[in-house]
Amino acid sequence: MWELIDEEHRANFEVRDLYKWDKEKGAQAYATHAKTVIVDDTVCYVGSANLTDTSLFTNFEFGVVVEGDIVAEAVALFDEVFEYSHPVEFSE
């Protein structure tokens, strides 16, 4: 998907990851698999699909688009997860 965004607009796009491995337990400590897109704090998509050809065109995935007051709650949760997560760097 990164390659589909023209260089002029790449600065507007940021991907972050919330994942931590617990070395002592040898297991995942926490992670998120949800995908969220929020547009102008008025419309929100939450779903499971990865942004890959397989997930978008082959797998059965589930997602919802919502509008209205509930979007503010999604924004607040998204902001918390975003601040706690780590940036994903893309190479050219």
Rosetta blueprint (number, residue, H / E / L):
1 M L
2 W H
3 E H
4 L H
5 I L
6 D L
7 E H
8 E H
9 H H
10 R H
11 A H
12 N H
13 F L
14 E L
15 V L
16 R E
17 D E
18 L L
19 Y E
20 K E
21 W E
22 D E
23 K L
24 E L
25 K L
26 G L
27 A E
28 Q E
29 A E
30 Y E
31 A E
32 T L
33 H L
34 A L
35 K E
36 T E
37 V E
38 I E
39 V E
40 D L
41 D L
42 T L
43 V E
44 C E
45 Y E
46 V E
47 G E
48 S L
49 A L
50 N L
51 L L
52 T L
53 D H
54 T H
55 S H
56 L H
57 F H
58 T L
59 N L
60 F L
61 E L
62 F L
63 G E
64 V E
65 V E
66 V E
67 E E
68 G L
69 D L
70 I H
71 V H
72 A H
73 E H
74 A H
75 V H
76 A H
77 L H
78 F H
79 D H
80 E H
81 V H
82 F H
83 E H
84 Y H
85 S L
86 H E
87 P E
88 V L
89 E L
90 F L
91 S L
92 E L
